[in-house]
């Protein structure tokens, strides 16, 4: 259960008020007039700031969403964010939101710096703001503000606009010179690095912590404790909506060390228009001497002809295309080495994936053969990139396609969970299937826990009812709550609000809403009638310091028969943290 009593909320709110700096400082300071791929001159912070065992009085601000401590910035501000460079750069670096930005773009925002002196209300701090800076070649703004505080803590504000970012990014820090790898999830707080000043999260699509403010507090032994910044307004989604069906599935391992499917197997039983997914029902079949080495080059593709057509969701095919980077498709899907959910879900051709930055060579390649009506594709001791060169840990796995039934199997042997690619977007794995054309995103599923049971891939996508907050719930403002994916023909719906939240949610199958959950006590209800696909409900955030730190739990519902026996469906939950 999620619950915060008024007394606790008030205490939480008032405790940090003595030394509260703005959650977003609108006094941006000096426009650094940065051009594309540039650094500012050294900027004096006004105090000594400790990071990674060293003390710094200056920073140099880069145009691409990161800055370096001290005065030794490299020549150009690198526009290709990689964890490898973050860890191994010769200078300490803080990546507020490292991506390919262009502050010189017409119509876009700029990069600002401001040294703020101490006052009775807050300590001194140095503030760097990327204010609506366009991603290179686009008109997509990105706003992020980082504040280095004289007590050696760090605060980072992410604007709502970063959620729409559609490219590679890194958030984190490292003293460089071989910093210790520590991939974290900033959506799962608190984070304790226990003496390690390096931590990071990277991604290839929207930034998942838009409208959030993080506080990095020194842990006293060289690392950090990362939490939400006290008294700052934020919103967080939890749980999931109903009723949903998907044609695709995947598990995205954002880093190679996270991969945990070695020596397991998964099976998809073809139903005529989808798959029933279950634990593997076949074993690894060692390739025979008759197997064909496809002689794929690095980032290469080949094709094979099948002896009879293979049925799959959407049709049949007599040809399969094989990419060295771990995916098999019914048509050419290119040779990308950068696994991402959006990349798989938007492919032109249906694909089965163990997508990773593999390196095929003459002797360790993909082997193909047919036997007993089964087509076997075996990645045979194939290496991966480690840094910018081949690693030394091989991976072996096999995709099996039953030509008579349409069933498929992915059978893993020992897999590389050591090599960390230094190429942009090249690290990690994606395991899954998606049919031809654009597909709805079902979200990453933990196959280790899901596959001991079963789940179904349907013939059509149907997104569940969803609820989101359009803005931070700042005291005295209005934050719109948006109910989306409302089924056509819905006569009415509502947003439920309360001071008690349930996480995990309470099952609603007992009242005729199977696969739906209750996420709030719903002590207040705001109705909407005859909605379109989305409905917006304004939430007037109360003003006054007494409300600082209160939490409000929200959930959308709609009457949309006949999706459940009761006729009603429900959204995920949203937790609103009222604040500044």
N, C-alpha and C positions, 0 to 999 in steps of 0.2 A: 504494500500500500504506500502511496505517496501522500503525506500529510504534513503540514507545518502549522502549528498552533499560532494564534495571534501573538501570544507572549513571546514565543521563540522567534517569530518573524521580526517582532519589534527589536528584540535584543540583537538579532543578526544584523538588522539594519543600522542600529545606532553604534555598534561597536566600531565599525570602520569609518564612521562619519568624521572622526577627528582628523584623519589623514587621508581623506577621500580626494583623489584627483578625478577630473571629468572622465566619464566613460567614453566619450568622444569629445575631444577638444576642438571646438569650432574656430578657435583662434589659431589658424594654421601657421602663421609666421611668414617666413621669407620663401618666395618661389625660387627654387634653385635653378630654374631655367635649363633643366637637363634636356639634352638631345637624345636621339636613339642610341642605345649601347654606350652610355657615358657614365662617368662618375663625377660627383661634386668635388670641390676642393675640401680639405679637412674641415669639419664642423666641430667647434668646441662645444662640449656638452655643459660646461660650467661646473663640473665636479668630476671626481675620479670614479669610474665605474668598473667593478670587478667582474670579469668573465673568464672562465676556463683557466683559472690560476694566474691571470695577469690583470693589471690595472690599466685602464685606458682613459684618456682625457678627451679624445676626438673619435669621430667616425667619418667615413666617407660613404656617401649615399649613392647607390647605383640606380640607373633608370629602370632596371628590370625587376624591381620589387625586393631587392636585398641591399644590405649595407655591410661594410667591413669595418671592424674595430681598428683604431689606430690610423696611421697615415700611409700605409703601404699597399693601397689598392692596385690591382693589376691594371693593365692598360685599358681594355674595354670591358664593359659590363656584360658578361656572358648571357645570351638570351636562351640557352638550352639548359633548363633545370635538370640536374641529375644529382642523386644522392652521393654518387662517387665523388663528384667535384666538391660537394658540400663538405665531405669528410676529409678530403685530401688536399684542398686548396692550401697554399702556404700561409694564408692569413685567416684569422678568425672571422667568421661570417654569421650574420643573422638574416635569415630569409623570412621576411614578413609575409610575402607571397611572391616567391620567385617564379616569374613567368615572362614570356616575351611581350613586354610592354613598350609603348612608344609615347612618351610624354610630349613629343613634338608634333603629334598628329593633329591635324586641323579639327577643331571642335571638341577635342578631348581635354581632360584635366591635366594638372601639373603635379609636381613633387615639391613638398614644402618641408621646412625645418624650423623649429622654434625651441629655444632654450628658455624654460620657464623657471623663474626664481622661486625659492621657498616662500610660503606665506603661512599665517596662522592656521589656514585650512588644509594645507597639503605640503608635502616635501618638494624640493626642487626635482624637475624632470626635464628630459630632452625628448622632444616629440618629432617624429617623421611621419608625414602623411602622403600617401598616394591617393589623390583626390579625384576619383573618376577617370583614371588614366586608361586610355584605350589599349586593348590588346593589339599587337602589331597587325596591320592589314585589315582591321575590323573597326566597327564603331561600338564595340562592347566595353563599357566602362568597368573599372575595378577600383574599389575603395578599400584601403586598409591603413590603419594607423598604429604605429608602434611607439611606446613610451618607455624610455629607460629612466628609472627612478633612482634618486640618490641613495636609497636604501639597498640598491643593487637588485631590485626586483624589476620585472618587465611586464608591461601590459600591452595586449594586442587587441585591437578592435577590427572586426571584419564587417564591411557594409553588406546590405542586402544584395547589391549588384553582383557580388562574386559568385552567387549561386548559379548564374547563367554562363559562367566562364566555360569555354569549350576547348580547352587545350591543356597541355601539360603544366603542372605546377608543383612546387615544393614549399612547405612551411616547416621551419625548424631552425636549428643553430648547431654550429660545431666550431671548435677551436682550430679545425683543420689539421694538416700535418699528420694524417692517419688517425683521425678521430674515431672513437668507438661507435660502431653501428648500433643504433637503437631506434627501430621503427616503432612508432606509437600510433594510437588512434585518439585524436583530439576530441572526438565525439564521445569518448568514454572516460570521463573524469572521475576522480583525480588521477593524475599521472605522477609517479614517483620514479625518478631516474637514479637515485641512490649514488650520488657522487659523480655521475657521468654528465658532463655539460652538453653532450651531443644528444639530440633527439630530433626526429623529423617525421613528417607524413607527406606522401606524394600521391598524385592522382593524375588522371588523364581527362577528367570531365569536370562537372560542376563542383565547386568547393563546398564540402558538406557542413561547414560551420559558419555560413552567412548569418549576419545579425547576432554574432556572439562576441563576447569580450573575455579573453583569457588573462589570467594573472600567473606569471612565473615567479615563484618565491624561492630564493636560495634555500637549500636543505641543510646548509652548514658544513657539508663535506664535499662541495664542488659541483653538486647537481642541482636539480630543481624539483619543486612540487608544483604541478600545474593544476589550477582550479578555475572555475568561473570567477570573474572579478566580483567581489562583494558589492552589493547594492546597485549593480548594473542590470538594466532591463534586458531580458533575453527570453527566447521561446524555444521549446524543445518538443519534437515529435516523439511519441512512444507508441508501441503496439502497432497494429495493422487493421485496415478496414476489411469489410466484406461487401459483396460476395465477389470473388475473383476467379478467373481462369486464365491460364497462360499456355502459349504454344512452345515456350522456350524454358530452359533452366540453365543455371551456371553457378559455379563457385569461383569467385575472384580472390586469388591470393595476391595481395598487393606487393608482397616481397617474396623472394624465393625461399628464405628460411621459414616462411609460414606454411609452406606446402606440407601436407600431412597425409597424403593418399598412397604413399609407397606400400607395395604389397597388398593392395586392395583391388576390388573390381566392381564395376557397375554395369547393369544390364538395362536395356530399353526394349520392352516387348511391343512390337508394332500392332496398333489397334485398328488400322485402316485409315485413320486421320490424325493420330498422335501416338504417344508412347505411355506405357505403364513402366515407371522407373522403380527398380528394386535392386537388392544386392546382387553382385555378380553371380551368374549361374554357370560360367565356364571358367576354365583355367587357361593360363598362358600356354600357347603352343609354340615350342621352339621352331624357328624357321628351318626348313630342310635345305639340302644342298641345291634343290631345284628353285629356291626362291630367287627372284630377280632383284638385284641391287638397282634402285631407281637412279643412282648417281646424281642425287640432288646436290646443288651447290648451296652455299650459305645464302639464306633468303631466296631460295629457289623453289620452283614449282614443276611438277610433272603430271602426267595423266596416264591412266590405265583403262583398258577396255575389259569389261566383265563378260563372262561366258553367257550370262542371262541377266535380264533386267532386275535391278534392286528397287523394291518399293520403299517409299519414304513418305512422310507427311507432305502431300502436295503433288505426288506423281510417281513416276518411275524414271530410272536412268540406267544406261548401259555403260556409262563412263564416269569415273571418279577422278577428281583432281586432288593432288597431294602437295601440300606445302611443307617445306623442310621445318617450318616453325610450329609444327604440331597440329595441323588441322587438315581434314579431308572434306571436300565439298562436291556438290553435284555439278558445279561449273567453276570457272576461275574466280577466285576471291582475292587475288593478289598475293603478296608475300610479306605482309607486315610482320615485324618482330615485336610489336608493341601491344600486348594483350590488354583489351579493355572491353567492358560490357557494351558500350555504345558501338564499338567496332564490330562486335559479333552480331548484335541485334539489328544492325542496319545493312548487313551484307545482302548482295543481290541473290546469292545462291545459298541454299541450305548447307549447313556445315556442322560437323562433329569435331570437338575441340579438346586438345590438351595444348593450348596455345602458349608458347614460351619462346624465348630467344635462343633456339637451338643452333648448333653449328654442325652441319653435316660435312663429312669429308669422304675420301675415297673408300676407306675401310669401315667407318662407322656412319652408316647411312640408314635410309628407309628401305626395308626389304618387303617385297610383295609376292604373294602366291595365293592360288586358289586350291582348296582341297575339300572334298566332301560337300560341295555347295556353299562353302564359306570363303569369303575374300579376307585375307589377313594382311594388315599393314603393320610392320614392326619397326619402331625406332630402336635401333640396335646399338646400345652403348654410345648414344649420341651425346656430345659435350654441349656445354652452355658457355655463354660469355661470362667471364669474371673480370670485372673492371672493363677494360677495352681489349682484352685478349681472351683466348680460349681458356676455360678452367680445366680442372683435372678430374672432376667428379662426373661420371657418365650417368645417363638416364636410359632406362629400357622400359618400353611399354608397347602395347599392341591394341589396335582397333580391329574388331572382327565384325563382318557384315554377313548375315545369313541371307543368301540370295532368294531362297524359297519362302521365307517368312517375313523378311524386312526387319527382323530383330537386329540390334547391334549390341556390342559389348566393348568396354574399355577395360583392359587388364593391365595393372601397373606392377612392375617389378621394382627394383631399387631405383629411386629417382633422386636427382640432384636437388638438395635443399640447402646448398652451401654457396654456390656461385651467385654473386650479386652483379648484375650487368651494370656497366658504367655508361651505357648508351641511353639517351633520353627515352623514357617510357619502356625500356627493354626489360626491366626487372619484373619478377612475379610470374604467375601462371593464371590461366583461365581455363577451367574444365567445364564443358557443357555442350548443349545443342541449341540451334535456332533454325527455323525454317526460312525459306526464301522471302526476301523483302523485309520491310520495316516491321519490327515486332515490339510489343509492349515489354517494359522492363519488369521482370518479376522480383528483382532484387537478388543479391547473392545469397545462396543457401549453403549452410554448412553440411556438406555431403557426409561427413563423418557421423553426424547425428541423424540426418534425414534418411539416408539409404538403409539403415537397419530396418526401417519401415518401408513404405512405398509412397509414391506420389504420381499424379497423372498429368501428362501434357495433353491439353485439349486441342480441338480443331480450330478454335478462335480465341482471341484475346478479349478479356473483359476486365477492365481495371476496377478495383474496389472503390467504394466511396472514400474520399480523402478530405482531410481538414488541414489547413495551413494558416499561419499568421502572416499578414502582409507587411508587418512592421514590428519593431521592438515595442513592448508595452511600457513606454515611458510615462511616468506620472503626469497627469494633466493633458494627455493626448488621446487620440482615437486610433486604435489598432484594429484594422479590419480582419475578420476571420472569414476565410474563403472555403466553402464547401465545394468540392469539385468531383467530376466523374459521376454526376447525378444521372441515373438512367432516364431515357426519354419516356415521357408520359407520366412522370412522377407528379402527383397533385400537390404535395406539400412536404415540408421537412422542418428541421429545427436544429439549433445549436444549443447544447446543454452545457451549463457552467456550474461549477461548485468549488468548494474549498478542500475536497477530498478526492484524491485520484487513486486509481487502482492499476498497479503495474507489478506483476502481470495482470491482465484484464480478467474480469469475472465472466465465465462462459454464459452465453444467452441461449444455448440450445434448449433449455428447459421451458422457454417461453415461445419457442417456434422460430428462433433465429440461429440455426446451426452455423458454425464457423464464424460467428460474430461474438464480440466481447464488449463488456461495459468498462469504460475507463474513467468515469467521473460519477460522483454521487448525483450530479444533475439537479442541484437545489434551485436553479433558475433555468428557464427555458425561453428562447427567442425563436418564434415561428417565422417561416417564410412560405409563401404559397406560389404555385404554378412556376416553379423555377425552370431556368434553362439548364444547360449542362453544368453551370456553376452558379452559386448563390453567395452573395457577400453580406455578412452581418457585422455591423460596426460595434466594437466594444469600447465604450468610453472608460478609459483608465482613470480611476479617481486620483485626485490631487491631494497633496499634503504628505508630510514626512511620516505620518502614522502608518501609511500604506507601504512604506519602503520595505521590501523583502517578502511581502505577501505573495503567495502562489495561488493561481487560479487554474483549474483543470477543465478543459473543454473537449467536447466531442460532437460531431455532426451525425444526424440521423435523417433518413428519408423514408417515406412510405412508397415503396416501389415494388408492388406485387407483379409477378408471382415469384420473385427471387428467393423468398423464404416462405415457409408456411404462414408466419404471422403477416408477411407482406412488407415488413420493415427491414432495413439494412443500416449498418453503423460504420462510422469512420474510425480511423486511428484516434489517439488522444493527443492533445497539445497542452503542455505545461507552460503557463505564462508566469515569468518571474517579474513582478512589478518593481520598477526601479528608475534610476536616472538614465 
